[in-house]
Amino acid sequence: MFPETLVFALALFITGAILFLLIYYLIILSDLECDYLNAQECCSKLNFWSIPKLAAHGFLTFLLLIHGNWMLCLVNLPMVGWLVYEQIRVPPGNIGIYDPAEIHNRGMYDNRLTERRSD
């Protein structure tokens, strides 16, 4: 296996990349709110990064699992479950988690913005 310091350094790097991605999500959503971006462009940018975010969380959880860090794996497991649930519950006909026809619904927009702040 990998040395423990390498595993934690990789976990720190992956977590930093995910944090950067969540800040990017907030910037894109605030640009949509201020009308700097249209809904189609905003949704395509957000949907592009939804699978890599899931893959990063999944890889981090798997890495912690095979290395034997059970507590850290259990902390990350609900987030992976939520991201998988988000991918599964995309209605047929939508282009992804974020759909241009629905993103301006005020309840959905506030919900998405709150979700990104809590990730």
C-alpha positions in Angstrom: 0.0 0.0 0.0 0.9 3.7 0.0 2.6 5.3 2.9 0.1 7.1 5.2 1.6 10.5 4.6 1.1 10.0 0.8 -2.5 9.0 1.4 -3.2 12.0 3.5 -1.4 14.4 1.2 -3.5 13.0 -1.7 -6.6 13.4 0.4 -5.7 17.0 1.2 -5.1 17.7 -2.5 -8.4 16.1 -3.6 -10.3 17.9 -0.9 -8.7 21.2 -1.9 -9.7 20.6 -5.6 -13.3 19.9 -4.5 -13.3 23.0 -2.4 -12.1 25.0 -5.4 -14.8 23.5 -7.6 -17.5 24.4 -5.0 -16.3 28.0 -5.0 -16.4 27.9 -8.8 -20.0 26.7 -8.6 -20.9 29.6 -6.3 -19.3 32.1 -8.7 -21.2 30.7 -11.7 -24.5 30.7 -9.8 -23.9 34.3 -8.6 -23.1 35.3 -12.2 -26.4 33.8 -13.3 -28.2 35.7 -10.6 -26.6 39.0 -11.7 -27.4 38.2 -15.4 -23.7 37.9 -16.5 -24.5 34.4 -17.8 -27.5 33.0 -19.5 -29.2 29.9 -18.2 -27.9 27.6 -20.9 -24.3 28.6 -20.5 -24.5 28.4 -16.7 -26.1 24.9 -16.7 -23.6 23.6 -19.2 -20.7 24.8 -17.1 -22.2 23.3 -13.9 -23.2 20.0 -15.5 -19.7 19.6 -17.0 -18.1 19.3 -13.5 -20.8 17.2 -11.8 -19.3 13.8 -12.8 -15.7 14.8 -12.0 -16.8 16.0 -8.6 -18.5 12.6 -8.0 -15.4 10.8 -9.2 -13.1 12.8 -6.9 -15.3 12.1 -3.9 -15.7 8.5 -4.8 -11.9 8.1 -5.3 -11.2 9.8 -2.0 -13.6 7.5 -0.2 -12.2 4.4 -1.9 -8.6 5.5 -1.1 -9.5 6.0 2.6 -11.4 2.6 2.6 -8.5 0.5 1.2 -6.0 2.3 3.4 -8.0 1.4 6.6 -9.1 4.9 7.6 -12.6 3.8 8.5 -13.7 6.9 10.3 -12.7 9.3 7.5 -14.3 6.9 5.0 -17.5 7.0 7.0 -17.4 10.8 7.1 -17.1 11.0 3.3 -19.6 8.2 2.5 -22.8 10.3 2.9 -21.5 12.9 0.5 -20.8 10.2 -2.1 -24.2 8.8 -1.6 -25.8 12.2 -2.0 -23.9 12.9 -5.3 -24.9 9.5 -6.6 -28.5 10.2 -5.7 -28.3 13.6 -7.4 -27.1 11.9 -10.6 -29.8 9.2 -10.5 -32.7 11.5 -9.8 -32.1 13.6 -13.0 -35.5 13.5 -14.8 -35.4 12.1 -18.4 -35.3 15.0 -20.8 -33.1 17.2 -18.6 -29.5 17.8 -19.8 -28.1 17.1 -16.3 -28.5 18.0 -12.7 -28.8 21.6 -13.7 -31.4 22.3 -16.4 -31.8 25.7 -18.1 -35.6 25.4 -18.1 -35.8 24.9 -14.3 -32.8 26.8 -12.9 -34.6 30.1 -12.8 -37.4 28.7 -10.6 -36.8 30.7 -7.5 -37.1 27.7 -5.2 -34.7 25.6 -7.2 -32.2 28.4 -7.5 -32.2 29.1 -3.8 -32.0 25.4 -3.1 -29.0 24.9 -5.5 -27.2 27.9 -4.0 -27.8 26.5 -0.5 -26.6 23.1 -1.5 -23.3 24.4 -2.9 -22.7 26.4 0.3 -23.2 23.2 2.4 -21.1 20.8 0.3 
